[in-house]
Amino acid sequence: MNFKVTCIVLAAVTIVNALDFGKSQWIWTNEVTSPGATVPTGSRAFRKTFTPPLGKTPVTANILMDVDDAFTLFVNGAEIGFADRVPYAEQFCVALQPCLNVFAVTAVNTGGSAGLLAAIEVTYSDGSTSTLISDTTWRYSLTVTSGYEQLSFDDNAWTPALSQATYGAAPWGQIETPKSPPVLSLVHSFWVWTNEVSGGVAPLGTRAFRRTYTPQTGATPTSVKIVIVGDDSYTLWINGDVVGSGTSFANAQTYTVALQPAASVVFAVQVTNGGATNNPAGLLASVQVTSIDSTCGCNSSALFGTDADWKYSTTVPAGFEQPAFNDAAWPQAIVEAPFGSSPWGTTMYSG
Ligand SMILES: *[C@@H]1O[C@H](CO)[C@@H](O)[C@H](O)[C@H]1NC(C)=O
């Protein structure tokens, strides 16, 4: 009786939190002198070779990954994706080969500490799974050799990775991971605006912002969850369709949008700074995009917030909300302050 109850509880936990970094280690090269220490900048190559247990046939890998500061992931030689948003992990679901598989990562340190963190859930043809983590079974090279990401590459001369710390340790702390269904946080988002802010205030009027997200090759975005707030009011479009609007800088709105098939997701926001005299203005948002991989039919997810990857225009051109609008000449948004900062304080939202 007790045993059965325990099994049911465990199964429920597994569904809610299928993949996490709980047992993963922050690994890097022998250039690390102490956990989280400053190491030389540059690109390093990592490989994890995976041979399935006898009688098991791998079908898919659900990969949760983060690198301080940026990475490109390859699976069996194919480039899967790039990410450079350290407080957010990226999640990729890819098809595997029936036998040997290799996960290869070009990991880039642009300054300060460096580390690679991964959890990979392999699903077999019989429905069972096993989980690989970043640990000292990964191997590295201080140079990124051409073709190192290929299955046929021989990494026997490479060195076992050095484990710096387990997940959760300083300086990295907790990393935001995509959830299914999504649970969003504004904690790592920034209030952004145009280059017109001076002394904490901006001219009155309406400004336009855009951000385009494109998932890895072979994946099509299917849904977006977004938490968004504008100071003082905003209207949001996704792929040219109006999603909603808000009129209070203290209360964010949350939207879940199912997407029509398209290669990318284009967020367009019009924000109006109202009032009688120049006053604070800003846009703050947090997003999860879920995409489906056409080969294996499983989901990949990306998280990001408002930051300098968004673009702005001090005018609102006609049709700026349309995906095909050309924003190539728009400058990067100016980061004003992290979420929670004065004068905005804590914004009310539902993640
Ligand atoms: C995949 O994403 C869709 C939303 O785009 C969601 O409805 C579905 O439940 C997800 N599947 C899994 C297995 O998480």
Boltz pocket constraint, residues with backbone or C-beta under 6 A from the ligand:
constraints:
  - pocket:
      binder: B
      contacts: [[A, 180], [A, 222], [A, 223], [A, 290], [A, 291], [A, 299]]
      max_distance: 6.0
